[in-house]
Amino acid sequence: MKKTHFMLFCMLTVSGYAQVSISANPSDHEPHPNAILDVKSTVPAKAVLLPSVSQISNAANPVGDNTFKGALVYSKNNASVYEHDGTRWKSTYDYVVETKPQYFAHFSRPSNVTLSCTIPFLGTGCTVSNVIIPISNSGSSDFQGTNINLSVASNIITVNEAALYRITYRSFAALATASSDVRLKLQKANAATPTTFADIDSQSFTSDNARLGYNPVFNGSIVIQLNAGDKISLSGYMQYSPLIPLPGLTASATFQNNGTNGTGELVFEKVIL
C-alpha cells in the first residue's frame, strides 16, 4: 500500500512540476530544482542500470538526429559506456581519460649508457642484452602527481597501486657501428617474481634506418594494467651482425640522456575512466 501511495505521489509530481524524484524514503521525495529526474539512494547506494547491448553494433544508431545526441548505452563485450554524438556511438574512454598533473609521474635519464661487444673467434656476430638504462626522479623536469603512487630505486620503478597506466618512454641514441640492431626495451617484473623482467614493449633502430638517414630516436607508448608491487625498467639491447664477421670487430651504441633530438624520459599516466 505504501508503494502504491508513493508511486501515485510521483505521478502527481510529474503532472504538477514536470520533475521526478525516486527515493526509497517517502519523506525524501522532493527533486533537485535543477534536475528533471532525481534518483536518491542511501548507504549502501543502489546503482542506476543503463540500457545494455551485447556489442555496440546492436544498438540503435540514428545519423543526423540531434535529439539523440547524448544518449548512453552500455556494451557488455568490452565493458564500456558509449555516448551518441548525433552521428555514431563513441566510447566515453576516448575523452573521459583524466589528463591532469595529479595523475602523472615524470622520470628522466640522468646519464649515458654505452652498449659494446666484440665478435669472438669463429663467431658471426655479438649481442648485448638487457643493459639497465638509468632512471631518475630528481631532474629539473621530474615530478610526481598526488594521485599516482610510484617509487624509484636502483633505476627500477615500483608500482605501489593497482591501476591502468599509460607508459611513454623515449631516448636518443648515438650509433657508432653500421649493421647493428639497437633496441630500447620496456620491461616488467611481477610482484611475485620481482627480479625476473620480461619485455612488454620495445622500439628498434636498425642499420637500414641508419642508411636512410633517420634520426636514432626511440619513442614508445603502451597502456597496461599493473598490480601493486610490479616493477618497470628500461633496458638497452644491441645485436651486431656484419656482412663480413671478422673476429675482433667491435660495435657500440650509446643511449644518451640528451642530444639534438631531446632528453630521454619515462612518463607514467594513471588512466581514470
C-alpha positions in Angstrom: 0.0 0.0 0.0 2.8 2.4 0.9 4.4 1.7 -2.6 1.1 2.5 -4.3 0.7 5.8 -2.5 4.3 6.7 -3.2 4.0 6.0 -7.0 0.8 7.9 -7.0 2.6 10.8 -5.4 5.3 10.6 -8.0 2.7 10.7 -10.8 1.1 13.8 -9.3 4.6 15.4 -9.0 5.2 14.7 -12.7 1.8 16.3 -13.7 2.4 19.4 -11.5 6.1 20.1 -11.8 7.4 18.0 -14.8 10.1 16.7 -12.4 10.5 13.3 -10.9 12.2 12.2 -7.7 12.8 8.5 -7.0 13.6 7.5 -3.4 13.3 4.6 -1.1 12.5 7.1 1.6 8.9 8.5 1.2 9.9 11.6 3.2 12.7 12.4 0.8 10.5 13.0 -2.3 11.5 16.5 -3.4 13.6 16.5 -6.7 16.6 18.8 -7.0 15.3 22.1 -8.5 17.7 21.7 -11.5 17.0 18.1 -12.2 14.2 16.6 -14.3 15.0 13.2 -12.7 16.5 12.9 -9.3 17.3 9.4 -8.2 18.2 9.2 -4.5 19.9 6.4 -2.7 21.4 6.0 0.8 24.2 3.7 2.1 24.6 1.2 0.6 23.9 3.1 -2.6 22.0 1.4 -5.3 23.2 1.8 -8.9 21.3 3.0 -11.9 21.4 0.5 -14.8 21.9 1.8 -18.3 20.4 0.1 -21.3 22.9 -2.6 -22.4 23.7 -4.4 -25.6 25.9 -7.4 -26.2 28.0 -5.3 -28.5 27.7 -1.6 -29.7 26.8 -2.6 -33.2 23.5 -3.9 -31.9 22.4 -0.5 -30.5 20.1 1.8 -32.5 22.3 4.2 -34.4 20.4 7.2 -35.9 22.5 9.6 -38.0 21.9 13.3 -38.0 19.4 13.2 -35.2 20.4 15.9 -32.8 17.7 14.9 -30.3 19.6 11.6 -29.9 22.9 13.3 -29.1 24.0 12.4 -25.5 22.2 9.0 -25.4 24.0 6.5 -23.3 24.3 2.7 -23.6 26.5 0.0 -22.0 28.3 -2.5 -24.2 28.8 -5.8 -22.5 31.5 -7.3 -24.8 34.1 -4.6 -23.9 32.7 -3.3 -20.6 32.5 0.3 -22.0 29.9 3.1 -21.8 29.1 4.7 -25.2 27.6 8.1 -25.9 26.0 9.0 -29.2 27.3 12.2 -30.8 24.4 12.5 -33.3 26.3 10.5 -36.0 27.8 7.5 -34.2 28.4 5.8 -30.9 31.6 6.9 -29.3 33.3 5.2 -26.3 33.5 7.6 -23.4 37.0 6.3 -22.9 38.1 8.4 -25.8 37.6 11.6 -23.9 36.9 10.9 -20.3 40.5 9.8 -19.5 41.9 12.3 -17.0 45.0 14.1 -18.2 45.6 16.2 -15.1 49.0 16.6 -13.4 48.0 14.8 -10.3 47.7 11.5 -12.3 51.2 11.9 -13.9 54.8 11.0 -12.9 57.8 12.0 -15.0 61.2 10.4 -14.7 64.3 11.5 -16.6 67.5 9.9 -17.9 70.4 11.1 -15.7 73.4 9.6 -17.7 74.5 7.9 -20.8 74.8 4.1 -21.3 77.0 2.6 -23.9 76.5 -0.9 -25.3 79.5 -2.5 -26.8 80.5 -6.0 -27.9 83.2 -7.7 -29.9 82.9 -10.6 -32.4 84.6 -13.7 -30.8 86.8 -16.1 -32.6 84.7 -18.2 -35.1 81.8 -16.0 -34.3 79.4 -14.5 -36.7 78.2 -11.6 -34.5 77.8 -10.5 -31.0 74.9 -9.4 -28.7 74.5 -7.2 -25.7 71.2 -7.9 -23.8 69.2 -6.2 -21.1 71.6 -3.4 -20.0 69.7 -1.3 -17.5 69.1 2.3 -18.5 69.4 4.8 -15.7 66.2 6.4 -14.4 66.0 9.4 -12.1 63.2 11.3 -10.3 65.4 14.2 -9.2 65.9 16.0 -12.5 64.6 19.6 -13.2 61.6 18.3 -15.1 60.8 15.3 -12.9 57.6 15.4 -10.8 55.0 13.0 -9.3 51.3 13.8 -9.0 49.4 13.5 -5.8 47.2 10.7 -7.2 49.8 8.4 -8.6 51.8 6.2 -6.3 55.2 5.1 -7.8 58.7 4.9 -6.4 62.1 4.6 -7.9 65.2 2.8 -6.6 68.3 1.4 -8.4 66.9 2.6 -11.8 63.7 0.5 -11.3 60.1 1.9 -10.9 57.9 0.1 -8.4 54.2 0.4 -8.8 52.5 0.9 -5.4 48.9 1.0 -6.6 47.0 -1.3 -8.9 45.6 0.7 -11.9 45.6 1.0 -15.6 48.6 3.0 -16.8 49.8 4.6 -20.0 53.6 4.4 -20.1 55.6 6.5 -22.5 59.3 6.1 -22.9 61.8 7.9 -25.1 65.6 8.1 -25.7 68.1 9.5 -28.2 71.0 7.2 -29.2 74.3 7.6 -30.9 75.3 4.7 -33.2 79.0 4.1 -33.8 78.6 1.0 -36.0 76.5 0.0 -39.0 74.9 -3.4 -39.3 73.6 -3.2 -35.7 70.1 -3.8 -34.4 69.6 -1.5 -31.5 66.5 -1.6 -29.2 65.2 0.3 -26.3 63.1 -2.1 -24.3 60.4 -1.5 -21.6 60.4 -4.4 -19.2 58.2 -5.6 -16.4 58.6 -7.9 -13.4 55.6 -9.2 -11.5 55.3 -8.6 -7.8 55.7 -12.3 -7.1 59.0 -12.5 -9.0 60.4 -9.0 -8.6 63.8 -9.8 -10.2 62.6 -11.6 -13.3 62.0 -9.0 -16.0 60.3 -9.6 -19.4 59.8 -7.4 -22.4 56.4 -5.7 -22.6 57.3 -3.3 -25.4 60.3 -2.3 -27.4 61.5 0.2 -30.1 64.1 -0.7 -32.7 66.6 1.2 -34.7 68.3 -0.9 -37.4 71.2 -0.4 -39.8 68.6 0.1 -42.5 67.3 3.1 -40.6 70.8 4.5 -40.4 71.5 4.1 -44.1 68.3 6.0 -44.9 69.5 8.8 -42.6 66.8 8.6 -40.0 67.5 10.1 -36.6 68.2 7.5 -33.9 65.3 8.4 -31.6 63.3 5.7 -29.8 59.7 6.5 -28.9 57.3 4.0 -27.4 54.0 4.0 -25.6 51.9 1.3 -24.1 48.7 1.0 -22.0 48.9 -1.8 -19.4 47.2 -2.9 -16.2 49.7 -3.1 -13.4 49.4 -4.5 -9.9 50.8 -3.2 -6.7 54.4 -4.5 -6.4 55.0 -4.8 -10.1 58.3 -3.3 -11.3 59.2 -1.4 -14.5 62.6 -0.8 -16.1 64.2 0.4 -19.3 66.9 -1.6 -20.9 69.2 -1.5 -23.9 69.8 -4.2 -26.5 72.2 -4.5 -29.4 72.9 -7.2 -31.9 75.9 -6.8 -34.2 75.9 -8.9 -37.4 78.2 -7.5 -40.1 78.3 -8.8 -43.6 81.9 -10.0 -43.1 82.1 -11.2 -39.4 85.8 -10.9 -38.7 86.8 -11.8 -35.2 87.8 -8.8 -33.1 85.4 -6.4 -34.8 83.5 -4.3 -32.3 80.3 -2.4 -32.3 78.8 0.2 -29.9 75.7 2.3 -29.4 75.1 4.9 -26.7 71.7 5.7 -25.2 72.1 9.4 -24.4 70.3 11.3 -21.7 70.2 14.3 -24.1 71.1 15.3 -27.6 69.9 17.2 -30.6 66.7 15.2 -30.5 65.8 15.9 -26.9 66.1 14.4 -23.4 65.4 10.8 -22.6 62.4 10.3 -20.3 59.9 7.8 -18.9 56.3 9.1 -18.2 53.5 7.3 -16.3 49.9 8.3 -16.5 47.3 6.7 -14.4 44.2 6.2 -16.6 41.0 7.2 -14.9 37.8 6.1 -16.6 
